[in-house]
Amino acid sequence: MSTDTAVSGTGQATVAERRGNRTARYALILGGLTAFGPLSVDMYLPALPTMTQDLHSTDTALQLTLAAFIVGLGVGQLVVGPLSDAWGRRRPLLVGIAVFVVASVLCAISPSAEALIAARTLQAFGAAAGVVIARATVRDLYSGIAMARFFSMLMLVTGLAPILAPVIGGQLLAVTSWRGIFWALTGFGVLLLTVAAFALPEPLPPSRRRPARFGSVMRTYGGLLSDRLFLGYALAIGMAFAGMFTYISGSSFVLQGVYGLSPVEYSIVFGVNGLGLVTASQVNGRIVGRFQQRSLLLTGLLATMAGALGMVAAAVFGLGLAGLLPPLFVLVSSIGLIMPNATSLALADHPHTAGSASALLGVVQFLVGGAASPLVGAFGEGSAVPMATIMAVSGLLALASFGVLTRRYPTAPRPA
């Protein structure tokens, strides 16, 4: 090998290493931003009974702290998305994280349920900036297969957040009060604010920005909602997450209350399912170049349906944990195929309105997904049938949204 070749090879390796380091840095930062939502929603759930007593309030009032956050997160994304298309990503992001930090402090020192509800609403607006801008930034930096691969990598960081957040909250309660959970969220926000300020450059150049006038924003959202492909992928994401939210909210009652798992055994099942989700997302990132994204997405949706139907059969015919846990693992793992491919396909045709498109994806994901979680309790917690049935219906609707709305119809021939 000649010296020139060796030097050239070394230079290429150095460039590849720099790209790899940059990609890993972006994945960690954007993954942390995406985790704002699930961490803020789920970490304090184990503390709700204690909070009711400490704040001299009712269960209904404390449930409103969760509802206020979900609504604030949806509305906040609708506002922040177009602003980031107009002003770039950094300014709205840094302001949003700062709002999250201040609101988390207000949550930690809230003297009443009413004050906590107000603080949670403000916290949701701050979290919305992280969630929506993270997805928009991926669309700014990548396209096509590279974008799907990056979303798969992002799942490595964010896939476990909604699953492990209640476990983290429970561990924090062992050493602190519910206020300590919000102080922990404050620290998380300060860390991400510092990292984003110094390590995340502006990904949207001025030439690609669009004015954020009310009329143009409404036209953009109207165009997205009338885009059959975008709506199909968005609903597939939302319905798939409805099944995930149902699992998160109902599995503790079913697996511990109905099947008698101990808290430690339940945590092991939770962890194994989370590992399956992350593994599926990483496999997706490696094979997405060899298989079409639509094919991988369809595989994930079919796996969701198969897992949900298996759970229904296990619950109805009394097959016990041996019959319930394998299809549950398949269902949770399939999210690792659905999320990166559906998100990439939904954003692919909207490079100039990535912030607005990302906002609508987030609203559908959290509002549709979050609306399913209370249904488990409403239809009874003494059996696994309600949870399995809701997950099966969610999977069916996700598959139908994909099959009907994203189907490419042949163009009619023009008359001679």
Secondary structure, 3 states (H helix, E strand, C coil): CCHHHHHHHHHHHHHHHHHHHHHHHHHHHHHHHHCHHHHHHHCCHHHHHHHHHHCCCCHHHHHHHHHHHHHHHHHHHHHHHHHHHHHCCHHHHHHHHHHHHHHHHHHHCCCCHHHHHHHHHHHHHHHHHHHHHHHHHHHHHCCHHHHHHHHHHHHHHHCCHHHHHHHHHHHHHCCCCHHHHHHHHHHHHHHHHHHHHHHCCCCCCHHHCCCCCHHHHHHHHHHHHCCHHHHHHHHHHHHHHHHHHHHHHHHHHHHHHHCCCCHHHHHHHHHHHHHHHHHHHHHHHHHCCCCCHHHHHHHHHHHHHHHHHHHHHHHHCCCHHHHHHHHHHHHHHHHHHHHHHHHHHHHHCCHHHHHHHHHHHHHHHHHHHHHHCHHHHHCCCCCCHHHHHHHHHHHHHHHHHHHHHCCCCCCCCCCC
